[in-house]
Amino acid sequence: MNAKQQDPFKTSFESLDEFADLISQVLKCPITIEDANHRLLAYSTHDERTDPARISTIIGRRVPEKVINQLWKEGTIPALLKTRDPIRVKNMNDIGLNHRVAISIWKQDEVLGYIWAIEIDKRLTDEELELLKKAADAVKNKLLQLQTRKNKKEEHSQEFFWKLLTGHLKGEKEILENFQSLQITPAPSFAVVVYQFRQNITSKEEQSISYLLKTSQRLKFMLYTIDCNQLILLVSTANIADPFHELDHFAQGFVWKMNERYGITDITPVYSSIYKDYQLIDKAYKETLAVLSIKEKFPLETKDIFNYQKLGIYQLFEIILEKRRNQDYENDSLKRLHDYDNKHNSNLVETLEVFLNQDNNINDAAKELNVHANTLNYRLKRIAEIGVVNFKDPNQKMILYLDLKLEKYKGI
């Protein structure tokens, strides 16, 4: 068919599946239509020719994550986000992808989705590529309708999530009814995950976030919302052998992809304990905020800590401080060392903290302090004398370590 002839796509169609079949008949190749997050919307059914990637997409109703990752690495998706012309995608046997042509479906400056045409027994001609552009233009209004419905559902789900996060929904029956009305199946177990950005999240960044969340297939998230500089997720931990390991991988993987694909850095990921009772979501959320607060005050000590369970003694700081507020308590050894440091412009308190941080390891502590091991031994001898510290007493070392951290926590 000549591209200059009548446009075959200027016709009404009941469904996207019907339209996918029409494109397939015109171009004589298998067709899939996806939304902007690579979820399958429709596919042609009258052609048995296919490849493993298309089969996986149809079965899972979404493009497999390994295919999406490879298309990013090969530059296909970045190109589709910039051009309105069709793009040829080469054969990638390792991910089951045959030669195909892809085109973005645009509405003004926004990509609504994609059309993929598999070139199995033929190569699309220039005229057929022009027809593919016409198909992308014809289908955009249908995708806009789907997007409008999706946005309304997301508004309702975010409102529901905030009620859970702030403890305004406490009845189990009411919570389950809300999940049901949103057509979300609550998982048997869950965790709250928070990503804290350096600055408030922009609308453009929000689009990138939504894309990454909806194309990630390692963990399922049920709800999400954005609050200034925080992305907050409700994540399913059901049917996972080692959920803490998987959450660690998910938390760090998201940060890596935001940097790799969009150049967005300085994101701090944290997550809560694992819960089964949805009436405790506000408690899980408070745990994540506690972890963020600790990480802000102790960035070096907690750089590899992402969840509340691994905070250790940091979990107890508020409880201990509350007790201390009712007492006229002061660690005499630390007071002596602070007084000495102030008077002689020395750093015995810092030396003590590094030594305790390194679990009394002379070599590791000396390396961090950038001094010789003999120098450190001399300082430790002075600390023992001035602060009346017995380094063989684990009880005294434990309280010194705790009080040093509490000083930082209080901002002393």
HUURRA-V515817 format. One record per residue. N is the residue number from 1. NEAR is the number of other ideal C-beta (glycine too) atoms within 12 Angstrom. Layout:
N:NEAR
N:NEAR
//
This chain:
1:18
2:14
3:22
4:11
5:13
6:13
7:20
8:24
9:31
10:16
11:18
12:12
13:22
14:12
15:19
16:35
17:24
18:24
19:37
20:38
21:25
22:33
23:43
24:35
25:23
26:32
27:40
28:25
29:36
30:38
31:48
32:44
33:46
34:42
35:35
36:33
37:32
38:39
39:32
40:31
41:35
42:37
43:34
44:34
45:20
46:18
47:25
48:14
49:21
50:28
51:29
52:21
53:36
54:34
55:23
56:25
57:37
58:29
59:15
60:20
61:20
62:25
63:45
64:29
65:28
66:24
67:37
68:34
69:27
70:24
71:33
72:25
73:18
74:23
75:18
76:33
77:34
78:19
79:22
80:34
81:29
82:15
83:21
84:26
85:19
86:34
87:32
88:27
89:31
90:20
91:20
92:22
93:13
94:15
95:27
96:22
97:33
98:30
99:25
100:40
101:40
102:42
103:43
104:38
105:41
106:26
107:23
108:10
109:12
110:20
111:32
112:35
113:40
114:45
115:52
116:51
117:43
118:39
119:30
120:25
121:15
122:19
123:19
124:35
125:20
126:17
127:18
128:28
129:27
130:27
131:38
132:42
133:33
134:33
135:45
136:40
137:24
138:29
139:41
140:33
141:20
142:33
143:34
144:21
145:18
146:28
147:27
148:16
149:16
150:25
151:15
152:15
153:19
154:24
155:16
156:22
157:27
158:27
159:21
160:33
161:36
162:25
163:25
164:40
165:33
166:19
167:19
168:18
169:25
170:18
171:16
172:18
173:13
174:18
175:31
176:20
177:16
178:28
179:27
180:14
181:15
182:26
183:14
184:28
185:15
186:30
187:25
188:17
189:27
190:41
191:45
192:46
193:51
194:42
195:40
196:31
197:31
198:18
199:14
200:15
201:28
202:17
203:12
204:16
205:26
206:26
207:25
208:31
209:34
210:30
211:30
212:40
213:37
214:27
215:33
216:34
217:26
218:28
219:32
220:29
221:35
222:36
223:39
224:34
225:35
226:29
227:24
228:16
229:22
230:29
231:41
232:41
233:44
234:43
235:41
236:31
237:35
238:21
239:13
240:24
241:9
242:12
243:32
244:24
245:19
246:28
247:38
248:27
249:23
250:36
251:39
252:26
253:29
254:40
255:29
256:20
257:32
258:31
259:18
260:18
261:28
262:27
263:14
264:28
265:17
266:16
267:34
268:33
269:39
270:44
271:48
272:41
273:32
274:29
275:32
276:20
277:21
278:37
279:23
280:27
281:40
282:28
283:25
284:38
285:37
286:25
287:33
288:41
289:27
290:33
291:38
292:36
293:25
294:34
295:29
296:22
297:23
298:27
299:16
300:16
301:27
302:30
303:15
304:16
305:29
306:37
307:40
308:35
309:25
310:26
311:31
312:19
313:25
314:33
315:24
316:19
317:27
318:21
319:15
320:22
321:22
322:12
323:14
324:22
325:13
326:9
327:10
328:6
329:17
330:17
331:27
332:18
333:30
334:34
335:21
336:25
337:35
338:28
339:18
340:25
341:24
342:14
343:12
344:14
345:8
346:20
347:24
348:36
349:34
350:26
351:36
352:40
353:33
354:31
355:37
356:33
357:25
358:23
359:15
360:22
361:17
362:25
363:18
364:17
365:29
366:23
367:17
368:22
369:27
370:14
371:22
372:15
373:20
374:13
375:19
376:31
377:21
378:19
379:35
380:33
381:18
382:25
383:37
384:26
385:18
386:27
387:32
388:20
389:33
390:17
391:26
392:11
393:15
394:14
395:13
396:24
397:27
398:18
399:25
400:36
401:32
402:29
403:34
404:34
405:32
406:33
407:27
408:25
409:28
410:16
411:9
412:17
//
